[in-house]
Amino acid sequence: MKNTRFVLMIAILVLTTLACQSVGLAPISAPTLVPSQSFSQSSPVSGETLNPAARQDVLTSLYDQVSPSVVAIQVTTQNGGSLGSGFVYDTQGHIITNYHVVDGAEKVEVDFTSGYKTYGSVIGTDLDSDLAVVKVDAPAEELHPVKMGDSSALRVGQTVVAIGNPFGLNGTMTIGIVSALGRTLDSEHTAPGGSLFTAGDIIQTDAAINPGNSGGPLFNLDGEVIAVNRAIRTTNYTSTGEPINSGIGFSISVNVVKRVVPVLIAEGKYDYPYLGISSMNDLSLPVIEELGLKSYVGAYVTSVTPGGPADRAGIRAGNKETSILGLKSGGDLIIAIDGKSIRSFDELLAYLISNKSPGDSVVLTVLRGEEQSDITVKLDKRP
């Protein structure tokens, strides 16, 4: 399914190897690496409610605790290479990073904070979430698995910490807050027709993440990973075209990671639930009025994939011409899924990705004109 937006986005997708553009949404990887120092591990300390002096102690303790779990990843490709970050997932040597960091990799070097370096093999990739798993053969003393948090418990305003390798500065720690929840981004997975599928359940943060932070962890103050850093939106670039943080970063929620990564380790790929609709978010009042909608919130169905799950279940797209940018009225407005109210397509997608698998069924509550009904849809896997 693909999120079709009415308001034209000012962001332009920027690939790691492209020259700078005026405004863009950019993966965050970089071409150089600087070794880091080693740090000892300690017990996690909560710091969300502490005074500034005590919180400083929490932050330094947190860094000492979690930094041995964070790695630098240097990739060699036919076109040169890139740098990213990653973190230790388990004691078997599985490292989590972004797919776009290792895309096209001929060699993957993994550098630990102790100074130990080794080559790794990419054993699983997921283009929809932009996650990848790299397997390394490293001594047990180098493998310090992170603790995985629960991104469904996050609240806007919560303090978060990023640790990674921006611009090759290994072991860099930055701090910020959760700026928003439930965002969506284009995935790396091309849908039928040439557009891109949508990645959901994305966390927005103002913690400084830059090229080289891709694939690195975003922690809460208890030392738990709550997201994997993926991209930034920016208007600022270096002289060589690398994007610079402007306070808007995007990270993959850890609950998506917890669903996807075990399957990548076991099978090398992950199948996402597929509904087979396109929708739009943030309907303006003129659009709501033109479409004749009876609610200001929900996911308005702009198109339905022929023969897809939604089509088979009887979900309707708009079919009557309007005067607004070719939009058609008469489509269903999805206002809830499995009894959970939704305000947008972003929330619909986040629920599907975090809770459902191909073959599962969902109940969509739709408004069709003034009539409300529940429609059961059996999900396929993304084609």
C-alpha positions in Angstrom: 0.0 0.0 0.0 1.2 3.5 -0.7 0.5 6.7 1.1 -0.7 9.3 -1.5 -0.6 12.8 -0.1 -2.6 15.8 -1.2 -0.2 18.5 -0.1 3.0 18.4 -2.2 5.9 17.6 0.1 8.9 20.0 -0.1 11.3 17.2 0.8 13.3 15.5 -2.0 14.7 12.0 -1.5 18.5 12.3 -1.4 20.6 9.2 -2.0 23.8 8.8 0.0 26.1 9.1 -3.1 24.3 12.0 -4.8 25.4 15.6 -4.8 23.4 18.0 -2.5 20.0 19.4 -3.4 18.1 22.3 -2.0 15.7 20.3 0.3 15.8 16.6 0.9 15.0 13.5 2.9 18.4 11.7 3.2 19.7 8.4 4.4 22.4 9.1 6.9 25.7 7.4 6.0 29.2 8.7 5.3 32.5 7.6 3.7 35.0 7.8 6.6 35.7 6.1 9.9 37.6 7.1 13.1 38.2 4.4 15.8 36.7 4.9 19.2 37.9 4.3 22.7 36.8 1.4 24.9 34.2 1.8 27.6 33.1 -0.5 30.5 29.6 -1.7 31.1 27.5 -0.8 34.1 23.9 -1.2 35.3 21.2 1.0 33.7 20.0 4.0 35.7 16.7 5.8 35.0 17.0 9.5 34.6 13.7 10.8 33.2 12.7 12.6 36.4 16.1 13.7 37.8 17.4 17.2 38.3 20.0 18.5 35.8 23.1 17.5 37.9 21.8 14.0 38.5 20.7 13.7 34.9 24.3 14.5 33.8 25.5 11.5 35.9 22.8 9.4 34.3 23.9 10.3 30.8 27.6 9.6 31.5 26.6 6.3 33.1 24.4 5.4 30.2 27.2 6.1 27.7 29.5 3.8 29.6 26.8 1.2 29.8 25.7 1.1 26.1 28.6 2.3 24.0 30.3 -1.1 23.9 27.2 -2.4 22.1 27.5 0.2 19.3 29.6 -0.5 16.2 30.9 1.4 13.2 30.2 -0.2 9.8 32.3 0.6 6.8 31.1 -0.8 3.4 32.9 -1.3 0.2 30.9 -1.3 -3.0 31.6 -1.2 -6.7 30.9 2.6 -6.6 33.1 3.3 -3.6 31.5 2.7 -0.2 29.7 4.2 2.7 29.8 4.4 6.5 27.1 3.6 8.9 26.4 2.5 12.4 25.0 -0.6 14.0 24.6 -2.4 17.3 25.0 -5.9 18.8 21.7 -7.8 18.8 22.8 -11.0 20.5 25.8 -13.1 21.7 25.7 -15.1 18.4 27.3 -12.1 16.6 24.2 -10.6 14.8 24.5 -6.9 14.2 21.6 -4.7 13.2 22.0 -1.8 10.8 20.1 -0.2 7.9 19.6 -1.8 4.6 20.7 1.3 2.7 24.1 1.1 4.6 24.9 -2.4 3.2 23.1 -2.2 -0.1 25.5 -3.4 -2.8 28.2 -4.3 -0.3 31.2 -6.3 -1.5 32.9 -6.1 1.9 31.4 -5.1 5.3 33.9 -4.1 8.0 32.5 -3.9 11.6 34.5 -1.9 14.1 33.9 -2.3 17.9 34.6 0.4 20.5 37.5 -1.6 21.9 39.3 -1.2 18.6 38.6 -4.8 17.5 37.7 -5.0 13.8 36.3 -7.8 11.7 34.5 -8.5 8.4 30.8 -9.4 8.5 28.3 -11.0 6.1 24.9 -9.7 5.3 22.5 -12.5 6.1 19.1 -10.7 5.9 17.6 -7.6 4.5 14.3 -5.9 4.6 13.7 -3.1 2.1 10.3 -2.1 3.6 11.7 -1.2 7.0 15.3 -0.4 5.8 16.7 -3.0 8.2 19.6 -5.4 7.7 21.3 -8.1 9.8 25.1 -8.6 9.5 26.7 -11.7 11.0 30.2 -11.4 12.5 32.6 -14.0 14.1 33.9 -12.0 17.1 35.2 -12.9 20.5 32.6 -13.2 23.2 34.1 -10.2 25.1 33.2 -8.0 22.1 29.6 -9.0 22.0 27.5 -6.9 24.3 23.8 -7.2 23.2 21.6 -4.1 23.7 18.4 -4.2 25.7 15.3 -3.8 23.6 12.6 -1.4 24.8 9.0 -1.0 23.9 8.3 1.8 21.4 4.5 1.6 22.1 5.2 3.1 25.5 7.0 6.2 24.1 5.5 9.6 24.6 6.3 12.8 22.7 8.8 14.9 24.8 10.6 11.8 26.2 14.4 12.2 26.3 16.3 10.0 23.9 20.0 9.5 23.2 21.7 8.6 19.9 25.1 7.0 19.7 26.8 6.4 16.4 29.4 7.6 13.9 28.4 10.9 12.3 30.8 11.9 9.6 33.1 9.1 10.8 33.4 10.4 14.4 33.1 7.1 16.1 31.3 6.8 19.4 29.5 10.1 19.2 26.6 10.7 21.6 23.8 13.2 21.1 20.7 13.9 23.1 17.2 15.1 22.2 13.5 14.2 22.6 10.8 12.2 20.8 9.4 14.9 18.5 6.5 12.9 17.1 5.2 9.3 16.8 3.7 7.3 14.0 5.3 9.0 11.0 5.7 7.3 7.6 8.5 7.3 5.0 8.9 5.8 1.6 10.5 2.4 1.9 13.2 1.0 -0.3 10.7 -1.5 -1.8 9.2 -0.7 -5.2 5.5 -1.4 -5.5 3.7 -2.6 -8.6 3.5 0.4 -11.0 6.9 1.8 -10.0 6.0 3.8 -6.9 7.4 2.9 -3.4 5.7 1.1 -0.6 5.4 2.9 2.7 7.4 2.3 5.9 5.3 3.0 9.0 5.7 3.4 12.7 8.5 5.8 12.3 9.7 7.9 15.3 10.6 11.6 14.7 13.4 13.0 16.9 15.5 16.2 17.2 18.5 14.3 18.6 21.3 15.2 16.2 21.8 12.4 13.7 24.0 13.0 10.6 25.7 11.0 7.8 27.2 8.0 9.5 24.4 7.6 12.1 22.4 5.3 9.8 21.6 2.0 11.5 22.7 3.2 14.9 20.6 2.9 18.0 18.3 5.5 19.7 18.1 4.9 23.4 15.9 5.9 26.2 17.4 6.9 29.6 17.1 3.4 30.9 19.6 2.3 28.3 17.0 0.5 26.1 17.0 0.7 22.3 13.7 2.3 21.3 14.5 2.9 17.6 17.1 2.6 14.8 18.2 5.8 13.2 17.4 6.0 9.5 17.1 9.4 7.8 16.9 13.2 8.3 15.0 16.0 6.6 17.2 19.0 6.0 17.9 22.1 3.9 21.6 22.1 5.0 24.4 20.3 3.2 28.2 20.1 3.3 30.4 21.3 0.5 30.5 17.7 -0.7 26.7 17.3 -0.7 26.3 15.4 2.5 23.1 16.4 4.5 23.5 18.1 7.8 21.0 17.7 10.7 18.4 20.4 11.0 16.5 18.9 14.0 14.2 16.6 12.1 15.4 12.9 12.2 13.5 9.7 11.6 14.1 6.3 13.3 12.5 2.9 12.9 10.6 1.9 16.0 12.0 -0.9 18.0 8.7 -2.8 17.9 9.2 -3.1 14.2 12.7 -4.3 14.8 11.5 -6.9 17.3 9.1 -8.3 14.7 11.4 -8.2 11.7 14.9 -9.1 12.9 14.2 -12.6 14.3 12.7 -13.5 10.9 15.6 -12.0 9.0 18.0 -14.1 11.1 16.0 -17.3 10.5 14.9 -16.8 6.9 16.8 -13.8 5.4 13.6 -11.9 4.5 10.4 -10.6 6.1 6.9 -10.4 4.5 4.7 -7.5 5.4 0.9 -7.5 5.6 -0.7 -6.0 2.5 -4.1 -4.2 2.4 -4.0 -2.9 -1.2 -5.1 0.7 -0.8 -3.7 4.1 -1.3 -4.8 6.9 1.0 -4.1 10.5 2.0 -3.4 12.2 5.3 -4.1 15.7 6.7 -7.2 16.5 4.7 -7.7 20.3 4.6 -11.2 21.7 5.1 -11.7 22.6 1.4 -10.8 18.9 0.5 -13.1 17.5 3.2 -16.0 19.7 1.9 -15.3 18.9 -1.7 -15.3 15.1 -0.9 -18.4 15.4 1.1 -16.9 13.6 4.1 -18.8 13.5 7.4 -15.6 13.2 9.6 -12.4 15.3 9.8 -10.2 12.3 10.8 -9.5 8.9 9.2 -7.8 7.5 6.1 -9.6 8.4 2.9 -9.3 5.7 0.3 -8.1 7.3 -3.0 -7.5 4.0 -4.8 -7.9 0.2 -4.4 -5.5 -2.3 -6.0 -7.6 -4.5 -8.3 -7.9 -8.0 -7.0 -6.1 -7.1 -3.7 -7.3 -7.8 -0.2 -9.3 -4.5 0.2 -10.9 -4.9 -3.3 -12.0 -8.5 -2.5 -13.5 -7.3 0.8 -15.5 -4.5 -0.9 -13.5 -1.4 0.2 -14.4 1.4 -2.2 -12.2 4.2 -3.6 -13.5 7.5 -4.8 -15.2 7.4 -8.3 -16.8 10.8 -8.8 -14.8 13.7 -10.3 -14.1 16.8 -8.1 -12.4 20.1 -8.8 -9.4 19.5 -6.5 -6.3 18.1 -8.2 -8.1 15.2 -9.8 -9.3 13.7 -6.5 -12.5 11.7 -6.6 -15.3 11.7 -4.1 -17.4 8.7 -3.0 -14.6 6.7 -1.4 -14.6 5.0 2.0 -13.2 6.9 5.0 -11.5 4.3 7.3 -12.0 5.5 10.9 -11.0 2.5 12.9 -9.1 -0.8 12.6 -10.0 -3.8 14.9 -11.9 -1.3 17.0 -9.0 1.1 17.4 -9.8 4.6 16.2 -7.4 6.1 13.7 -6.8 9.7 12.7 -4.8 9.1 9.6 -3.4 6.6 7.2 -0.1 6.8 9.1 -1.9 5.3 12.2 -3.5 2.6 10.1 -0.2 1.6 8.6 1.6 1.6 12.0 -1.1 -0.7 13.4 -0.8 -3.1 10.5 3.0 -3.3 10.6 3.3 -3.6 14.4 0.4 -6.1 14.9 -0.4 -8.1 11.8 1.1 -10.6 9.4 0.1 -11.9 6.0 -2.9 -14.2 6.3 -4.3 -12.4 9.3 -7.7 -10.6 9.2 -8.6 -7.1 10.2 -11.9 -5.4 10.7 -12.0 -1.9 9.1 -14.7 0.5 10.3 -15.6 2.7 7.4 -17.8 5.7 6.7 -19.5 5.5 3.3 -21.4 8.7 3.1 -23.3 8.8 6.3 -23.4 5.1 6.7 -20.9 3.4 9.1 -20.1 -0.3 8.6 -17.5 -2.9 9.6 -15.7 -4.8 6.8 -13.4 -7.8 7.4 -10.3 -7.9 5.2 -7.9 -10.9 5.0 -4.4 -9.5 4.4 -2.0 -10.7 1.8 1.8 -10.2 1.7 3.3 -7.2 -0.1 3.9 -8.2 -3.7 
